[in-house]
Amino acid sequence: MLKQVAMCLLSAQDPDSSLWLWLGAAAVLAAAGFYCWHRRRRAGPAKPPASDPPPPRGGFEVQAEPSLRAGRAAQPSLRLRFRGQVKLDRSLDLVLVVGIRDVTGGIPRPVFGTSAGQRDPDTGEFRMKHQLGLLAPPGRDYAGWTPLGVVDLASLQAPFAGHRQLQIFCAGISEPLADVLDPTQNLYHECWANATVEVYLPTPGYTQLRQARCVGAGLVVGASLAVARAEGWGTDDAVARIRSWMVWHARAQEAHFPEEADELRRSMDGALELALRLTSPGGTMIAQLVALGQPELQQAMFRLCLAMGRRHGGMSPARMVELARQLEIPPEAWVRLHEQSQEPEDLEALALEFGLEPGWAPAQVKAHLRKEFAACNARSLLAGTGAERAELQARMAVIAKLTRRFG
């Protein structure tokens, strides 16, 4: 438009019309200037280009960045670093201690470490240390980002696997208290900071595994009863053997996971009650058990089915191979399990009768059974009747079987 006004001014011949054209051009220029000024005022001052902001004055920061750790096979990891001021009013041998919480869903939960050098020896929670050394007052200013360490994501165990939101805590703690104070709590620390990062964790979570153990035990109960019915072994006899296994398994799990004992018992009791009321296909439950990824429970079901079949002449080789295939048990494993289940007695029930605890190590089992055998042997030498001596010899034979099975 300004170009058109200028052409009109140059082509004008009449002085009066030329004056009016000059006045119009001035008005147009004034309006354009006012419009530009008004737009700049509404937009505000120009923003500076984005850059890495400096740490707050007197502050301390920690940062966690997902990365790939170099090596034979690149591993997803977290690269940790820190910066800022560490203020001290006395000389201290200072250690930066790192802890992690899972804050997915807004509820903080502990994160455990599976690497020997990155876990608390008492609680198993993730811990990593970085030595700052002896610092004198007034402290030290780490102006630039300083490497803190690298954490392999595969070594972290949160409640669940998959995409998780983790909060990283870094606390400056005096060396004598580095194994005592919790870095996730801002208490009695010389410096403290936290940062949140989203990652993908491949390791199955501890809540996830607890649910799998409880649900899997229930599936063992239901699927074993379905196999017994299909083989015609009799429901009452099968239920008695299954209940004996339930008691033994619950006590064994309670020795390792006491916090989930009640949940485990409820799962198995509910599964047995449901299996007695309804007839469910065993193949479906076996497939669900395999999908949980609990090989110990898969082998426990195979052993339980062999024990139930032993009272009824044993399981046919073809059916045994088929069951092992469904449970995805390797041939060498199911052959070994078959050799261990040759006794018709309910060894789990007899083990409890002889005072064995499911959580005992083989050496402890052998020591306990050795005392029981010695006591029975001494009593048999002093037995007054042949019937009493025969009963004690039968007990010693059972002790020998228990030693082979659990020792």
Order of alpha helices (4+ residues) and beta strands (2+ residues): alpha-alpha-beta-beta-beta-beta-beta-beta-beta-beta-beta-beta-alpha-alpha-alpha-alpha-alpha-alpha-alpha-alpha-alpha-alpha
